[in-house]
Amino acid sequence: VQLQASGGGLVQAGGSLTLSCAISGSIFSFGDMGWYRQAPGKEREAVSCISSTDGPTYYADSVKGRFTISRDNAEATVSLQMNSLKAEDTAVYYCATVYTSCQPSGYWGQGTEVTVSS
């Protein structure tokens, strides 16, 4: 199983980015997926998770109304559309397999860095 995240970069505050995670392996068809992030000096935190069939299951309070998670089961991808970015969104973002609770279930992508300049 491999998770390949992409789409990070440098963006000004108020801008947008879309992260994408390509998943190989049969787990994708059956499992919930999520995005986590880790800012410098902070612990990794859950950003958003999505069910295999029922849509988004979790958004962190700090991103509600600004971020949208989606998945394409045919393409085996999970995306995170990030709008109205703030400096505090600066972090390395990771896609991961998760349980229905949005807790990690063991597989991680390599991370993609997002830097928001104020």
DOSEKOL-25523 format. One line per 2 residues: their letters; for each residue y, x, z of C-alpha. Coordinates in pm, 1 decimal. Each point is the difference from the previous one (the first is absolute). Layout:
! DOSEKOL-25523
A = Y:X:Z  ...
This chain:
! DOSEKOL-25523
VQ = 0.0:0.0:0.0  341.3:131.3:-94.4
LQ = 348.4:-138.8:53.9  279.6:145.1:-209.9
AS = 354.4:-90.1:100.4  302.7:52.2:-220.0
GG = 355.1:-117.1:-54.3  189.3:173.0:276.9
GL = 325.1:180.3:-53.5  363.5:34.0:94.3
VQ = 213.4:-311.2:-7.9  338.5:-101.2:133.4
AG = 30.9:-252.9:277.3  -11.5:-348.7:-143.3
GS = -222.7:107.5:-284.9  -356.1:-89.0:-86.6
LT = -331.5:171.8:-51.0  -347.9:-121.7:-80.8
LS = -298.3:181.5:143.2  -338.6:-32.0:-159.1
CA = -346.9:80.6:125.3  -294.0:32.9:-235.6
IS = -336.9:-47.3:158.5  -335.7:113.8:-124.8
GS = -323.8:-120.9:144.2  -152.4:-336.6:70.4
IF = 180.0:-53.8:330.5  308.1:-129.4:-170.2
SF = -158.1:-321.0:-111.7  -91.5:-95.9:352.1
GD = 251.9:148.7:229.1  345.7:-47.5:138.5
MG = 247.7:271.2:-87.3  315.6:122.5:162.1
WY = 297.3:230.2:-8.8  89.0:220.7:293.3
RQ = 283.7:244.4:42.3  82.8:296.5:215.2
AP = 356.2:112.3:50.8  81.7:351.8:119.1
GK = -71.3:32.7:369.7  -147.1:-347.4:25.7
ER = -344.6:-152.6:10.3  -156.7:-157.8:-301.7
EA = 70.0:-372.6:-11.5  -121.0:-296.4:-199.5
VS = 244.9:-126.1:-258.7  -188.5:-277.1:-174.1
CI = -353.9:-120.7:-65.2  -159.6:-233.3:-249.3
SS = -323.7:-193.3:0.5  -253.9:36.7:-274.5
TD = 51.6:-363.8:-100.6  268.6:-169.3:210.1
GP = 311.0:204.2:-56.0  217.4:189.4:249.2
TY = -114.3:-6.5:358.5  255.3:222.5:170.0
YA = 351.2:136.5:-35.7  165.2:215.9:260.2
DS = 311.2:-169.3:137.7  210.4:285.9:-130.2
VK = -95.9:-70.9:-363.0  -29.8:-379.2:-6.6
GR = 205.9:-147.5:-278.8  41.3:337.4:-170.2
FT = -354.2:117.2:-82.5  -269.0:-185.5:-193.2
IS = -364.2:98.4:-13.3  -224.5:-105.7:-285.0
RD = -333.9:89.0:-148.8  -168.2:-18.8:-337.0
NA = -371.4:-32.3:52.0  -75.8:44.9:-368.5
EA = 189.9:327.2:-9.4  -102.2:102.6:353.2
TV = 355.8:72.9:104.3  222.0:-88.1:292.9
SL = 377.2:13.8:-30.3  290.1:-1.9:239.2
QM = 331.4:-113.6:-143.3  277.1:133.4:223.0
NS = 350.0:-141.5:-36.2  322.4:51.2:192.6
LK = -127.4:332.1:124.0  152.1:149.0:311.3
AE = 14.8:353.5:131.1  -250.9:-98.4:268.5
DT = -255.3:-77.1:-270.6  -23.3:372.4:-69.0
AV = -361.1:99.1:58.0  -324.6:99.4:-160.6
YY = -174.8:-317.0:-109.2  -376.4:-29.4:-2.9
CA = -227.1:-261.3:-145.0  -311.9:-70.8:198.4
TV = -296.5:-226.0:35.2  48.0:-226.1:299.6
YT = -173.3:-263.2:208.3  131.0:-355.5:2.7
SC = 200.8:104.8:304.6  183.0:250.1:-222.5
QP = -148.4:285.2:198.8  -123.3:292.0:-211.9
SG = -364.9:-11.4:-93.6  -49.1:355.7:-109.2
YW = 124.1:78.7:-349.6  345.6:143.3:-69.0
GQ = 196.5:103.1:-301.4  174.7:332.6:-8.3
GT = 347.1:-136.5:72.2  312.5:-30.5:-208.5
EV = 338.1:100.3:136.7  295.3:-235.4:1.2
TV = 344.0:133.9:82.3  293.5:-236.8:31.6
SS = 340.3:162.3:3.2  280.5:-174.2:183.4
